[in-house]
Amino acid sequence: MPGVSPYKIKKHPLQKTLSKRILVTGYGGFLGESICRILLQRGYQVRGLARRLYPNLAQQGVECIEGSIADDQAVSKAIKGVQAVIHTAAIAGVWGKAAQYQSINVDATDLLLRRSQNNDVQAFVYTSSPSVTFDGKPQSGINESVPYPTRWLCDYPRTKAIAEEHVLSANDPKRFATCALRPHLIWGVGDPHLIPRVIERCRQGKLRRVGNGRNLIDTVHVEHAAQAHLLALEKMLSGDLRASGRAYFITDDHPVECWDWISTILACAGQMPPKAWISMPTAYRIGAALETIYRWTGKTQEPPMTRFVALQLGIDHYFDISAAKDRLGYAPNLNRDAKIEEMRRWLMPSS
């Protein structure tokens, strides 16, 4: 389990705020768990809603509720008596049925918004994604003024964008404050998604560098991402009107070359990065062909390459986080080298 957050937890000037109960959806996930820990450290009462129970978090003080965010009965039970919601639960990935993405990412978010408004919830923090602005072109230091695209490469960013727009449209700063955070490529000890997938593809001989690998990407450590959620929550609960009604990119504020970052992950696991590479246009064409074949044949598993993945691996995607710094007080300050070493010890504990 990751260690205690390095952020210094100061005594809050409004003790009444700390008595508030916060609902975290998807609380047992990688980000959700980290958010729960930082809320508990801060002195909040924490309630979690997820499809299964997490006894380790219950032992730490989280009130655990089992249920789907798409189930009105479960949501109504979870919302009762809470003052704020942090909504991290979603269906991620680049392949799947559009109806499932719609049901969980959009319809369930709408349900949470309605029940929050009906139960006098004061603040709603939505975990979004930078991919909601991705139209296939490089994202080189862009800020939140970039609009949603009219062209989508898969259903995850499309449905996350719809949900984000609904969350921001619901903002009423004096009664129901809302905002959306867009953390990019969350990493750290305990990551069950990004890091294990890269390592496994390398071990299977299926990993290829796309393009020259020098395109810049942003990442965000899970503790930074959790801290951003806490800051957004407290700004809105305190009545700070500048914090609500908008989205924020959240990163480590340290863009890295894509292949260097992948090589770092592999080195932490004792793996050598493969030398094989493929041009980005070729990867894109292969992804497009595989998507067509998989749809025609009705395959449900994700293709080994898609257009979205090819572009994410081959072009810039890093972001300007000035708004989060200015409006939320977000200040990423972790020692990156120390966190990479921590990840190495996690991946190779006997070394």
N, C-alpha and C positions, 0 to 999 in steps of 0.2 A: 504494500500500500504506500502511495506517495507520502512524503513527510509533511510536517506542518508548514503552512504557507510562510514564506519569508517576510511577508508584509507585516509591519508592526501594527497590531490591533490596539488602537487607542480607545480610551473610554469615550463613549459617545456623549455629546453635550445634552442630548434629549433622551433621558432614560425611558420616557414613554414610548419612543420609537422602538427601542430594543425589546419591548414586551410584545411587539407585533408578531403574528404568526404568518409565515411565508410558505406558500405552496410552490414546490418545485416539481414540474412534470418531467418524466424521464430521469428521475433522481438517481437511479442506479447506474446510469450511463457514465462514460468517462468524464465528460464535462459536468453532468448533473451531480455526481458524487463529490467532485471538487467544490462545486458551489455549496452543497450542503455543509461540507466541513468548514468553509469560510464563514457561512452564516452562523453556524453553531459557535465558532470561535468569537464571533461578534456579539453573541448573546441573544440571537433571535430564536424563537420557537420555529421549528422546521417540520413541515408536513410534506411527504413525498407521494406522488401518484405514478405508478408504473404497472406494466402487465404482470409482473411478479413481485414477490417480496424480497427484501434485501436485509437479512438478519444482522449483518455487520454494521449497517447504518442504523438499524433499530437500537443496537447496543450503544451507539454513540449519541442517541437521543432523538433520532428522526422518527416522527409518527408516520408509519408506513401504511399506505392504502393500496390494495391490489385492484387493478381495473384498467380499462382502456380509456384513453382520452377521447375516443369516439363514442363512449357509452355515457349517455346523459345521466343515468343514475349514479355512476361512479364519479363523474365530474361534479355533480350537484353535492354529493357527499364530501368530496375533497375541497370544494370551494367554501363550504359553510364555515364561517368564523375566521376566515383568513383576511388579512389586510392587503396582501400583495401576492402576485403570481410571477414566477419566473418559468417561462415555457420553453423547455429545451427539447421535448420529445418530438420526433419526426421520423419519417422514412427517408433515409439517405440513399446514396447510390445513383448510378447512371443508367440502370436498366430495370424494367419492371412494368407492371400494368398501370396504365394511366389512372384507372379508377382507384387503385390503392393509394397512389400519391395524392389524388384529389381528396379521398376520404380522410386520411390522416393529416396531411400537411395543410389542407385548406378547411375542409368541413369541421374537423375537430378543433382547429384554432378558432373558427367562428363560434363553435359551441362554448369554448372556454371564455371567449370575449363576452358572449351573451350572459352566461352564468356569473361572470365577474361583475358585470354592470348591474345585474339583478340583485347581487348580494353585497353591494357597497364596497367592493374591492377598490383600493385607492390607487394602486400602481400595477402595471403589467409590463414586464420586460420580456421581449420575444427574441429568441436565439435564431437569427437568420443566417445568411451566407453571402459572401462576396459574389458568388456565382449568380445572384439575382440580377447583376448588371452585365453579365458576360454574354456578348453577342458573337464571339468567335474572333474578335480582334484583340491585339495586345492591350493589357491594362497596365500601363506604365506610370505609376504614381498618381493614379486617378483619385478623386475625392467623391463624396456622396452626391455631388450635383449631377453625376452621370445618370441618365434616365434608365428605366427598365427597357430592355430590348424588345423589338417586335419579332425577332427570330430566335427560336429556342432549339438547342441541340439535344435536350432530354427533358424529362418531366420533373426531375427534382428541382432544378433552378426555376422552372416555370411556376410550379406550385408554391415554392417558397416565396417567390416574388408576389404572387397573388395574396398569400397569407400576410406577408409583410405589409403590403398596401392596405389590407383590411385592418391590421393592428394600428397602423399610423393614422388611418382615417377615423378610428375610434377615439383618438386622443381628445380628452377634455381636461386640461391641466389642473383645474380646480376641483374636479370630481373623480376623474378616472384618467390618470396620466399614463401614457404608453410610449415606448420607444423600442427600437430594434437594434440588436448588435450583430455585426457580421464578422465573427472570428474566422481566420483563414488558416487551414491546415493545422489543426490542434495536435500538439505532440507532448510527449512526456512519459514518465514511468507509468505503466499500467494501460497505455494506449492499446485497445483491442482491435483497432481498425487499420490506420495508415501504416504504422511501423511493421506489424506482423505481415501485412500483405506484401509490402516491398521485399521483405526478407524471404518470404515463401516463394515469391515469383523468381527471385534470384536463385534460390536453392533448386528450383525446378527447371532452371535454364530458360525461363520465359521472359526475363527482363532484358529490355533493349533501351539504349539511350535514344531519345527522339531528338533529332536535330543536333546542333553542336553542344547542347547541354549548358550553354552559358546564359540562357535566358534567366532573368531575375524573378524570384518568387518570394512571397512573404509567408512566414509561418507564425504561430503563436503558441507559447507554452501554455499548458492547461491551467497553471496557476495564474498566469496573466489573464487568461480568458475568464476565469472565475472572479478575479478581482474586478474586472470591467463590469461584470454583472452586479456585483455588490455596489460599486460606485453608482451605476445607473439607478439601481433600486433606491439607494439612500438619497440621491439627489432628488428623485421624484417624490419620495415620501416626505422630504423636507419642504416641498413646495417650490423647488427651483424650476421656474417656468422655462428656462433656457434648455433644460435637459430633455424635455419630453417632445413628442410629436415628430421625431426624426430618427434616421438610421445612423449608425456609426460603424466604420471599419475598425476592426480590432486586430492588431498584429504585435509582434515583438519589436517592431520599428527597426528591423535589421534585415533588409532583403539579402538573399543569398542566391548564388548560381544554382540552378535546379539540380544539375548532375553532381555538384559538390555536396549538396544536401543529401541526396540519395546515397552517395558514396559514404558520407558520414554515418548514416543509419546502418549501412551494411558493415562498416568497420566496427561499429559498436557490437555487432553480432558475430564478428569474426569472419565476415564474408568479403571476398574480393569483388569489386564491381566488374561486371562483364564488359568486354571490349566491343562487343557487337553493337552496331548502331543502325538507325534507319532515318531517312530524311523525314521532316515533319509533313510535307505534302504527301509522301508515300504512305506514312502512317495514317494520315487523314483518309486517303482513298481506301486503304485496307479497312479502316473502321467503318466507313460508309458501306462498303461491300458486305462486311460481316453483319452489320445491323440489318441490311436487307435480307440476307440469307436467314438470319435467326428469326426474323418476323415471318417470313414465308414458311419456314419449317415449324414454327410454333415453339421454338426452344425458349425455356424460361430462364436459364442461367445467363449470366452476363457474358457477352463476347470478350475474347482476349484483348480486343482493341475496339474503341468507338471513336467517333469524331470528337466528342467532348474530351475524352482522355488524351487523344493525340494533341489537341490544341493546348490543354492544360500542361502537358509535358514539354511542349515545344515553343511556347511564346511567353512573354512577360505577363506576370500577374502579381503586382505589388501595389501598395495603396498609401495614400496620404491619410494619416490618422490625427491630423491637427484638430479636428472637431472633437474627438474623444478626449484629447489632452485639454482642450480649452473648456469644453462644456461639462465634462465628467470628472476632470482632474486625473485622468488616466496617465500613469507614468511607468511604463514597463522598465523594470530595474533589476531583473534577475541576472545572475552571472551565467551567461549562456554556456561557457566552457564547463562550468561546474555541473550544469544540468545535463550536458552531453555525457560527462563522466558518470553521473548518476544513472543515466540511461544505459551506458555500457555495463555497469555493475548489475543492472536489472537483467539485461539480455545475456550476460555471461557471468553469472554469480560465482562460479568456481575459479574464475581467472584472477 
